[in-house]
Amino acid sequence: MRETLALRTARLELAPPIADDIDAIHLACQDPAVQRWTAIPSPYTRDDAAAFVARSIERSRTGEECTWAVHDAEGLVGMIGLHRIADGAAEIGYWMSAGARGRGYGAEAGCAVVDFALGPMRLERIEWHAVAGNEASARLAQSLGFRFEGTRREGLRTDGRREDAWIAGLVSTDDRSPVEWPVLAPRTAPLRVRRRRPRPARTSAPRTAASIALQG
Ligand SMILES: CC(C)(COP(=O)(O)OP(=O)(O)OC[C@H]1O[C@@H](n2cnc3c(N)ncnc32)[C@H](O)[C@@H]1OP(=O)(O)O)[C@@H](O)C(=O)NCCC(=O)NCCS
């Protein structure tokens, strides 16, 4: 499964997490920003990382989820996944380790996952949710072509409390050109289009990641 679902970009390799990744995941998830903006347990123990890897493998097998550990030449730099996969839709989630941020890795990995989701997986919609105010995550989603759809009051639970959530979406018919978001200051630099591959014609039903791994 690790090899068959692997995605490669210019600088990164994305592959389903395995036991060898547990220590690096545990270390990266000590970062306050990951704990602040994601729903991981806090404090985050090595057992939490081991349980995360086991859960990812199981949910990938059932088709509920597809998660990739992101590696550069030095080692693990982040995690990205498609969650709650059902009815042709999924939710994207990601974190990059503190030392790897600001180098375009999030956007590079995100672009590969969006290509995979709207390409071989044939999903029709990808959703993004974040705690309101998470500008780094919002900017990354914006750069991938997601369009802001609104704020859900107390829409997310992180660290034991409910907080307002921003929601954005990308549908397979979108051209993936970045657009301005009302909750973000207008960009001074032109928004780059990250779409890499032409969108396939939608001729058949969505496929699970597991079936793609088996059939190619
Ligand atoms: C969100 C996160 C994954 C971004 O990863 P990254 O590798 O640093 O992102 P990139 O370098 O690829 O940048 C992608 C875009 O976001 C912008 N961006 C990244 N960090 C930013 C920040 N702190 N503030 C404003 N914009 C930011 C970049 O300028 C870039 O936009 P552009 O291409 O239009 O110029 C990373 O900050 C992170 O892990 N945060 C903590 C966990 C988290 O919030 N996860 C998401 C939960 S919803």
Ligand as a Chemical Component Dictionary entry (heavy atoms), coordinates in Angstrom:
data_LIG
# 
_chem_comp.id                   LIG 
_chem_comp.type                 NON-POLYMER 
_chem_comp.pdbx_formal_charge   0 
_chem_comp.three_letter_code    LIG 
# 
loop_
_chem_comp_atom.comp_id 
_chem_comp_atom.atom_id 
_chem_comp_atom.alt_atom_id 
_chem_comp_atom.type_symbol 
_chem_comp_atom.charge 
_chem_comp_atom.model_Cartn_x 
_chem_comp_atom.model_Cartn_y 
_chem_comp_atom.model_Cartn_z 
_chem_comp_atom.pdbx_ordinal 
LIG C1  C1  C 0 -0.699 25.488 7.323  1  
LIG C2  C2  C 0 0.661  24.887 7.042  2  
LIG C3  C3  C 0 0.490  23.404 6.724  3  
LIG C4  C4  C 0 1.286  25.617 5.817  4  
LIG O1  O1  O 0 2.436  24.864 5.405  5  
LIG P1  P1  P 0 3.669  25.544 4.635  6  
LIG O2  O2  O 0 4.469  24.450 4.048  7  
LIG O3  O3  O 0 4.360  26.503 5.517  8  
LIG O4  O4  O 0 2.915  26.353 3.485  9  
LIG P2  P2  P 0 3.575  26.867 2.120  10 
LIG O5  O5  O 0 4.979  27.306 2.375  11 
LIG O6  O6  O 0 3.353  25.844 1.063  12 
LIG O7  O7  O 0 2.682  28.151 1.813  13 
LIG C5  C5  C 0 1.433  28.022 1.153  14 
LIG C6  C6  C 0 0.792  29.387 1.056  15 
LIG O8  O8  O 0 0.420  29.847 2.363  16 
LIG C7  C7  C 0 1.082  31.064 2.685  17 
LIG N1  N1  N 0 1.458  30.983 4.088  18 
LIG C8  C8  C 0 2.114  29.961 4.693  19 
LIG N2  N2  N 0 2.281  30.249 6.002  20 
LIG C9  C9  C 0 1.703  31.437 6.208  21 
LIG C10 C10 C 0 1.546  32.269 7.374  22 
LIG N3  N3  N 0 2.011  31.886 8.563  23 
LIG N4  N4  N 0 0.879  33.431 7.233  24 
LIG C11 C11 C 0 0.394  33.821 6.028  25 
LIG N5  N5  N 0 0.507  33.090 4.893  26 
LIG C12 C12 C 0 1.161  31.915 5.002  27 
LIG C13 C13 C 0 2.278  31.121 1.758  28 
LIG O9  O9  O 0 2.697  32.444 1.516  29 
LIG C14 C14 C 0 1.744  30.437 0.521  30 
LIG O10 O10 O 0 0.917  31.316 -0.218 31 
LIG P3  P3  P 0 1.322  31.762 -1.740 32 
LIG O11 O11 O 0 1.808  30.557 -2.457 33 
LIG O12 O12 O 0 0.040  32.285 -2.283 34 
LIG O13 O13 O 0 2.393  32.757 -1.512 35 
LIG C15 C15 C 0 1.625  25.091 8.247  36 
LIG O14 O14 O 0 1.671  26.455 8.587  37 
LIG C16 C16 C 0 1.209  24.304 9.490  38 
LIG O15 O15 O 0 1.528  23.131 9.608  39 
LIG N6  N6  N 0 0.521  24.953 10.450 40 
LIG C17 C17 C 0 0.184  24.297 11.737 41 
LIG C18 C18 C 0 -0.860 23.199 11.577 42 
LIG C19 C19 C 0 -2.110 23.682 10.872 43 
LIG O16 O16 O 0 -2.547 24.808 11.059 44 
LIG N7  N7  N 0 -2.705 22.791 10.062 45 
LIG C20 C20 C 0 -3.938 23.094 9.365  46 
LIG C21 C21 C 0 -5.113 22.836 10.247 47 
LIG S1  S1  S 0 -6.613 23.311 9.398  48 
# 
loop_
_chem_comp_bond.comp_id 
_chem_comp_bond.atom_id_1 
_chem_comp_bond.atom_id_2 
_chem_comp_bond.value_order 
_chem_comp_bond.pdbx_ordinal 
LIG C1  C2  SING 1  
LIG C2  C3  SING 2  
LIG C2  C4  SING 3  
LIG C2  C15 SING 4  
LIG C4  O1  SING 5  
LIG O1  P1  SING 6  
LIG P1  O2  DOUB 7  
LIG P1  O3  SING 8  
LIG P1  O4  SING 9  
LIG O4  P2  SING 10 
LIG P2  O5  DOUB 11 
LIG P2  O6  SING 12 
LIG P2  O7  SING 13 
LIG O7  C5  SING 14 
LIG C5  C6  SING 15 
LIG C6  O8  SING 16 
LIG C6  C14 SING 17 
LIG O8  C7  SING 18 
LIG C7  N1  SING 19 
LIG C7  C13 SING 20 
LIG N1  C8  SING 21 
LIG N1  C12 SING 22 
LIG C8  N2  DOUB 23 
LIG N2  C9  SING 24 
LIG C9  C10 SING 25 
LIG C9  C12 DOUB 26 
LIG C10 N3  SING 27 
LIG C10 N4  DOUB 28 
LIG N4  C11 SING 29 
LIG C11 N5  DOUB 30 
LIG N5  C12 SING 31 
LIG C13 O9  SING 32 
LIG C13 C14 SING 33 
LIG C14 O10 SING 34 
LIG O10 P3  SING 35 
LIG P3  O11 DOUB 36 
LIG P3  O12 SING 37 
LIG P3  O13 SING 38 
LIG C15 O14 SING 39 
LIG C15 C16 SING 40 
LIG C16 O15 DOUB 41 
LIG C16 N6  SING 42 
LIG N6  C17 SING 43 
LIG C17 C18 SING 44 
LIG C18 C19 SING 45 
LIG C19 O16 DOUB 46 
LIG C19 N7  SING 47 
LIG N7  C20 SING 48 
LIG C20 C21 SING 49 
LIG C21 S1  SING 50 
# 
